[in-house]
Amino acid sequence: MEEAEATRNVKSFFIMDENFLLQRQRALDLLAHMKAAGKSWAFHIFSSANAIRKYTYEELVDLGISSIWLGLESAQSGYAKLDGADTLQLTRELREHGIVLLGSTIIGLEHHTPDNIEAEIANAIAHETDLHQFMLYTPVPGTPLYHEMAGQGRLLEDVDLADIHGQDRFNFRHAAISRDESKKFLDSAFRWDFERNGPSLFRICRTTFQGWMKYKNHPDPRVRERFKRDSKVLRHAYTAVLWAMERRLKNTNSSVVERIRTLRREIEREFGFTTTVATHLLGPVLWWTSLREDKRLARGTSHEPPTIIGRRNWAEA
């Protein structure tokens, strides 16, 4: 009984099963139960392009799909989950329906070379996802890829186990890209994405606002409730964040600043006087604290906690 009551009060769920949308009938059965009970839930999921294409956008919105972690590789990657998918169109239309996207792209696949990798990164960035994760192709201990590369004698022996996480450098010998080059390409991918598409918070605000404008008058009260819930951050805080962004970027990226300013003004017009006042009161505070944080980081302050490695005797466990 207590578990059922707790479930009634929950508004948002994270689903780690990448096959959730692949099982269409199961998802539609869940939607039927949600509609019957008047549930306005939000789901944050992994998925693939081909799984998403099993649904109309109306079905995804009705289900409460609020954000999707989506793999975005080029056609040369050979992944079946992307076969035949126009991912540029798909990601644009998902954002238009208020679905926040985390794109995930692998750097250093077997077909990558210094001559083609920049075009592959550019293709990923062109999707304009709200967030974008770039990760190095990495054989992790215990995986089939790790055993395959070990059998080929391609694993590097001088790599600390703690550095095998896809955000440093290769831990194997790539046919065309050196270990140091892998770090250079990885860092440049994040930089190019930021320079072209702007801060992720700006992009999340843009997608959230698109969803609000499209569905604020939806005939289903469940859908209206969810988008009203999502829009609260725009009304009360994020316009101030956008104001601070404009000031931080004004001398570095004028095209992105103009897009941020346009979005902020649209949100202020939509939500009115209270939002505008909050923007101009909190915005300067956030701008000042961001400058202070820059100074703290320049002095060597780190938010990363110390790393503690413990070894367990599994024979005694």
C-alpha positions as semicolon CSV with decimal commas, in nm:
position;residue;x (nm);y (nm);z (nm)
1;M;0,000;0,000;0,000
2;E;0,282;0,237;0,093
3;E;0,462;0,153;-0,234
4;A;0,147;0,229;-0,435
5;E;0,105;0,563;-0,258
6;A;0,470;0,653;-0,327
7;T;0,424;0,573;-0,696
8;R;0,121;0,802;-0,717
9;N;0,332;1,092;-0,593
10;V;0,623;1,036;-0,831
11;K;0,623;1,262;-1,138
12;S;0,947;1,168;-1,313
13;F;1,114;0,836;-1,394
14;F;1,456;0,746;-1,533
15;I;1,441;0,433;-1,749
16;M;1,780;0,276;-1,814
17;D;1,643;0,006;-2,047
18;E;1,744;0,106;-2,400
19;N;1,482;-0,137;-2,532
20;F;1,190;0,040;-2,362
21;L;1,058;0,193;-2,684
22;L;1,149;-0,111;-2,893
23;Q;0,863;-0,301;-2,730
24;R;0,589;-0,085;-2,876
25;Q;0,291;-0,282;-2,744
26;R;0,428;-0,274;-2,389
27;A;0,475;0,103;-2,413
28;L;0,125;0,155;-2,552
29;D;-0,022;-0,066;-2,278
30;L;0,150;0,158;-2,023
31;L;0,009;0,465;-2,198
32;A;-0,342;0,320;-2,177
33;H;-0,304;0,269;-1,801
34;M;-0,164;0,622;-1,762
35;K;-0,460;0,771;-1,946
36;A;-0,711;0,565;-1,747
37;A;-0,557;0,680;-1,418
38;G;-0,492;1,039;-1,530
39;K;-0,117;1,007;-1,473
40;S;0,108;1,289;-1,587
41;W;0,450;1,127;-1,569
42;A;0,778;1,226;-1,730
43;F;1,022;0,963;-1,858
44;H;1,395;1,012;-1,919
45;I;1,522;0,726;-2,132
46;F;1,789;0,573;-2,349
47;S;1,677;0,494;-2,702
48;S;1,786;0,448;-3,063
49;A;1,671;0,623;-3,377
50;N;1,499;0,312;-3,511
51;A;1,312;0,255;-3,184
52;I;1,187;0,615;-3,178
53;R;1,060;0,585;-3,535
54;K;0,808;0,321;-3,421
55;Y;0,600;0,603;-3,268
56;T;0,430;0,922;-3,374
57;Y;0,542;1,236;-3,192
58;E;0,195;1,257;-3,038
59;E;0,243;0,911;-2,886
60;L;0,582;1,006;-2,744
61;V;0,437;1,322;-2,590
62;D;0,135;1,134;-2,451
63;L;0,369;0,879;-2,292
64;G;0,559;1,160;-2,124
65;I;0,895;1,109;-2,297
66;S;1,077;1,418;-2,171
67;S;1,440;1,346;-2,255
68;I;1,623;1,087;-2,461
69;W;1,986;0,974;-2,457
70;L;2,047;0,901;-2,825
71;G;2,350;0,753;-2,999
72;L;2,453;0,960;-3,301
73;E;2,720;0,809;-3,521
74;S;2,783;0,850;-3,892
75;A;2,654;0,608;-4,153
76;Q;3,007;0,463;-4,175
77;S;2,986;0,335;-3,816
78;G;2,781;0,034;-3,924
79;Y;2,541;0,041;-3,627
80;A;2,213;-0,132;-3,713
81;K;2,018;0,093;-3,475
82;L;2,089;0,386;-3,709
83;D;2,027;0,203;-4,035
84;G;1,822;0,416;-4,271
85;A;1,747;0,685;-4,013
86;D;1,758;1,055;-4,102
87;T;1,886;1,154;-3,762
88;L;1,920;1,523;-3,849
89;Q;1,547;1,548;-3,923
90;L;1,459;1,324;-3,628
91;T;1,650;1,528;-3,371
92;R;1,513;1,857;-3,502
93;E;1,154;1,733;-3,483
94;L;1,198;1,581;-3,137
95;R;1,322;1,916;-3,005
96;E;1,026;2,093;-3,169
97;H;0,802;1,872;-2,956
98;G;0,984;1,969;-2,637
99;I;1,187;1,649;-2,598
100;V;1,535;1,725;-2,463
101;L;1,812;1,528;-2,633
102;L;2,148;1,408;-2,508
103;G;2,346;1,307;-2,815
104;S;2,627;1,056;-2,772
105;T;2,905;1,019;-3,027
106;I;3,210;0,793;-3,024
107;I;3,548;0,937;-3,122
108;G;3,809;0,698;-3,260
109;L;3,606;0,422;-3,419
110;E;3,803;0,180;-3,633
111;H;3,723;0,365;-3,957
112;H;3,826;0,707;-3,819
113;T;4,140;0,874;-3,951
114;P;4,286;1,224;-3,914
115;D;4,145;1,296;-4,260
116;N;3,780;1,205;-4,191
117;I;3,728;1,251;-3,820
118;E;3,662;1,627;-3,836
119;A;3,378;1,567;-4,083
120;E;3,237;1,301;-3,849
121;I;3,249;1,543;-3,555
122;A;3,087;1,815;-3,767
123;N;2,806;1,574;-3,857
124;A;2,742;1,503;-3,488
125;I;2,741;1,872;-3,396
126;A;2,496;1,951;-3,678
127;H;2,226;1,763;-3,484
128;E;2,215;2,054;-3,235
129;T;2,123;1,829;-2,945
130;D;2,064;1,997;-2,610
131;L;2,363;1,820;-2,462
132;H;2,630;1,622;-2,643
133;Q;2,858;1,361;-2,500
134;F;3,170;1,271;-2,694
135;M;3,348;0,957;-2,576
136;L;3,659;0,781;-2,696
137;Y;3,624;0,433;-2,839
138;T;3,741;0,241;-2,534
139;P;3,793;-0,130;-2,466
140;V;3,692;-0,157;-2,099
141;P;3,818;-0,456;-1,895
142;G;3,564;-0,737;-1,892
143;T;3,400;-0,646;-2,224
144;P;3,417;-0,845;-2,551
145;L;3,599;-0,552;-2,716
146;Y;3,866;-0,561;-2,445
147;H;3,924;-0,935;-2,493
148;E;3,930;-0,891;-2,871
149;M;4,196;-0,621;-2,856
150;A;4,393;-0,812;-2,597
151;G;4,399;-1,107;-2,834
152;Q;4,525;-0,878;-3,112
153;G;4,800;-0,739;-2,887
154;R;4,665;-0,384;-2,925
155;L;4,614;-0,291;-2,559
156;L;4,860;-0,041;-2,411
157;E;5,021;-0,170;-2,093
158;D;5,116;0,163;-1,934
159;V;4,759;0,297;-1,889
160;D;4,630;0,330;-1,532
161;L;4,304;0,142;-1,478
162;A;4,149;0,461;-1,335
163;D;4,210;0,639;-1,667
164;I;4,012;0,391;-1,876
165;H;3,690;0,595;-1,893
166;G;3,674;0,742;-2,243
167;Q;3,752;1,101;-2,147
168;D;4,132;1,097;-2,146
169;R;4,325;0,916;-2,420
170;F;4,317;0,582;-2,600
171;N;4,415;0,275;-2,401
172;F;4,481;0,080;-2,721
173;R;4,672;0,115;-3,047
174;H;4,447;0,267;-3,313
175;A;4,535;0,199;-3,676
176;A;4,538;0,566;-3,779
177;I;4,517;0,791;-3,470
178;S;4,783;0,817;-3,201
179;R;4,707;0,823;-2,829
180;D;4,788;1,194;-2,800
181;E;4,583;1,274;-3,112
182;S;4,282;1,102;-2,957
183;K;4,283;1,355;-2,671
184;K;4,318;1,644;-2,916
185;F;4,021;1,530;-3,127
186;L;3,808;1,464;-2,818
187;D;3,870;1,810;-2,670
188;S;3,812;1,981;-3,004
189;A;3,474;1,805;-3,044
190;F;3,345;1,954;-2,718
191;R;3,486;2,295;-2,810
192;W;3,332;2,299;-3,159
193;D;2,995;2,195;-3,022
194;F;3,001;2,477;-2,768
195;E;3,114;2,737;-3,022
196;R;2,847;2,645;-3,276
197;N;2,550;2,554;-3,055
198;G;2,613;2,745;-2,734
199;P;2,582;2,641;-2,369
200;S;2,373;2,334;-2,299
201;L;2,150;2,520;-2,052
202;F;2,055;2,760;-2,331
203;R;1,969;2,469;-2,558
204;I;1,764;2,295;-2,286
205;C;1,572;2,620;-2,228
206;R;1,505;2,650;-2,602
207;T;1,366;2,297;-2,630
208;T;1,163;2,327;-2,310
209;F;1,011;2,652;-2,433
210;Q;0,927;2,499;-2,772
211;G;0,744;2,220;-2,592
212;W;0,553;2,466;-2,374
213;M;0,443;2,678;-2,670
214;K;0,332;2,372;-2,866
215;Y;0,145;2,190;-2,590
216;K;0,033;2,447;-2,330
217;N;-0,323;2,425;-2,468
218;H;-0,325;2,052;-2,542
219;P;-0,671;1,892;-2,498
220;D;-0,532;1,622;-2,263
221;P;-0,490;1,767;-1,909
222;R;-0,213;1,514;-1,839
223;V;-0,003;1,662;-2,118
224;R;-0,079;2,021;-2,014
225;E;0,019;1,942;-1,656
226;R;0,358;1,799;-1,756
227;F;0,456;2,090;-1,978
228;K;0,338;2,336;-1,714
229;R;0,557;2,154;-1,464
230;D;0,856;2,164;-1,699
231;S;0,806;2,534;-1,771
232;K;0,847;2,636;-1,406
233;V;1,224;2,655;-1,442
234;L;1,178;2,900;-1,730
235;R;0,941;3,119;-1,533
236;H;1,142;3,137;-1,212
237;A;1,512;3,093;-1,279
238;Y;1,644;3,007;-1,622
239;T;1,578;3,342;-1,784
240;A;1,823;3,486;-1,529
241;V;2,072;3,219;-1,636
242;L;2,022;3,324;-1,998
243;W;2,082;3,690;-1,902
244;A;2,412;3,594;-1,738
245;M;2,510;3,388;-2,044
246;E;2,464;3,687;-2,269
247;R;2,713;3,889;-2,063
248;R;2,964;3,607;-2,036
249;L;2,971;3,538;-2,411
250;K;2,920;3,887;-2,557
251;N;3,286;3,932;-2,654
252;T;3,345;3,577;-2,774
253;N;3,048;3,449;-2,976
254;S;2,809;3,712;-3,107
255;S;2,588;3,471;-3,308
256;V;2,519;3,253;-3,005
257;V;2,459;3,559;-2,787
258;E;2,195;3,686;-3,027
259;R;2,013;3,351;-3,017
260;I;2,024;3,350;-2,637
261;R;1,892;3,707;-2,620
262;T;1,610;3,630;-2,863
263;L;1,504;3,326;-2,659
264;R;1,516;3,517;-2,329
265;R;1,295;3,794;-2,464
266;E;1,045;3,543;-2,604
267;I;1,021;3,373;-2,264
268;E;0,979;3,706;-2,086
269;R;0,698;3,804;-2,324
270;E;0,526;3,472;-2,270
271;F;0,541;3,463;-1,889
272;G;0,515;3,833;-1,820
273;F;0,616;4,083;-1,556
274;T;0,724;3,850;-1,273
275;T;0,961;3,656;-1,498
276;T;1,110;3,978;-1,639
277;V;1,171;4,118;-1,291
278;A;1,328;3,793;-1,172
279;T;1,555;3,795;-1,477
280;H;1,696;4,141;-1,409
281;L;1,731;4,083;-1,034
282;L;1,893;3,739;-1,042
283;G;2,081;3,769;-1,372
284;P;2,350;4,010;-1,244
285;V;2,396;3,794;-0,932
286;L;2,456;3,483;-1,141
287;W;2,691;3,674;-1,372
288;W;2,896;3,798;-1,075
289;T;2,912;3,454;-0,909
290;S;3,029;3,298;-1,236
291;L;3,315;3,549;-1,255
292;R;3,405;3,473;-0,894
293;E;3,405;3,101;-0,974
294;D;3,647;3,163;-1,264
295;K;3,890;3,325;-1,020
296;R;3,860;3,038;-0,773
297;L;3,930;2,781;-1,044
298;A;4,226;2,985;-1,170
299;R;4,373;2,964;-0,819
300;G;4,357;2,587;-0,835
301;T;4,030;2,519;-0,656
302;S;3,882;2,186;-0,763
303;H;3,534;2,046;-0,710
304;E;3,657;1,693;-0,779
305;P;3,667;1,486;-0,459
306;P;3,977;1,284;-0,373
307;T;3,997;0,937;-0,526
308;I;4,009;0,647;-0,281
309;I;4,088;0,301;-0,414
310;G;4,011;0,005;-0,191
311;R;4,092;-0,357;-0,257
312;R;3,860;-0,630;-0,137
313;N;3,962;-0,987;-0,068
314;W;3,686;-1,163;-0,260
315;A;3,798;-1,502;-0,123
316;E;3,694;-1,390;0,225
317;A;3,370;-1,218;0,117
